[in-house]
Amino acid sequence: MAEKITTRANDYSQWYQDVVREASLVAVKDSVVVAAVVVVRDDAHDHVPSLAYAMTEPALQRRGIGRRLIEESILRVAAAGMNELHLAVVRGNPAVGLYQRIGFHS
């Protein structure tokens, strides 16, 4: 399976005002978006970048697509000179284990 990771944050700017465009990514397969991450500057926390949205098409989960997008976002946040990336997760979210393996912690 060949996924293409690309920056298409403009698609999300209608929902988020301060999108970190260089770190907001989508994965595309057969011209269809199958996964996405959106990083925004969090007004409530001194504009620190926050992973506001991460999703993968359910049929394609557990294949590393979301992980690759998040890891690439982290690299891009760092390359832009931002030292941290926040994430808020609701209890019971099945992706908590993934976030912990990537390095997020409470």
N, C-alpha and C positions, 0 to 999 in steps of 0.2 A: 504494500500500500504506500503510495507516495502522497504525502501531505506537503503543501506549500505553506510556509509561514510568511505572512506579509503584514505590513502596517496599514490598517484601514480605520483609523480612529475616527475619521470624519463621520463614519456611519453611526457612531455613538454619541457625538457631540450634542445632539438634540436632548439627550437625557442627562449628560454630565457637563457642567460648565467649564471646569478646569481640568480637562483630560490631559494626561501626560502622553502626548501623541507618539513620541518615540518608543514608549514602553507598552503601548496598547496594541495588541496583535490579534490576528485571526489565522486559523489554519484552514486551508481550502483544499477540497478533494473534488475532482471532476467539476470544477467551477462553482461548488457549493461550499459555503462556510460551515465547517463541522466542529469548530471549537473557537473560543474567543476569550481574551482577557482584556479588561479595561483597568487602567491605572489612573487615578485622579489625585489631585492635591487636596488633602483633607483640611477644609477651613477650620474645623473644630480642633485640630492639632497642629497649629502653626504651619499649615500648608505642606506637611510631610506627605509624601506619596503613599497612597493606600490602594491595595488591590481591591477594587470595588466590585468586580464582576469576573467570574471565571466559570466557563461552562464548556462541556463537550457533548456532542450528540450522543445520546444514551447507547446507541448500538455500537459506538466506537470508543466507549469508555474502557479503561484498564488496558490501554495500548500505549500509554506514555505520551499521547498527544498533548493533553492538558499540562502535564509535568514539563514537557519541552517548552510550551508557551510561557509558563510561569518562570521557569529558569531563564529563558531569554529576556523576559521582562525585567527580572532582577539584574541581569547583566547590563541592560540598557539604562535602568535607573542609576546604577553605579557609574556607568560611563558618562551620564549627564551630571555627575557630581553630587548626587543625592545619596546620603549615607545609610538610609533605612527605608524599608517598605513595610507599611502596616497592613494588617489583615484582621477583620472582625468576622467571627464565625458563630453561627447559632449552635447551641447544644444539639447533639444528635446528627449534625451534618456528616454524611458519610465520607466527605473529602478531608476530614480532620487528619486522618492518618497520612494522607498525601502531603498536606501542608506541613506536618511535623517532619516527615522524611525529607522534604525540601529544605527545612531549617527554620520554619516559623515556630515560635514558642510563646507561651504566655508569661 
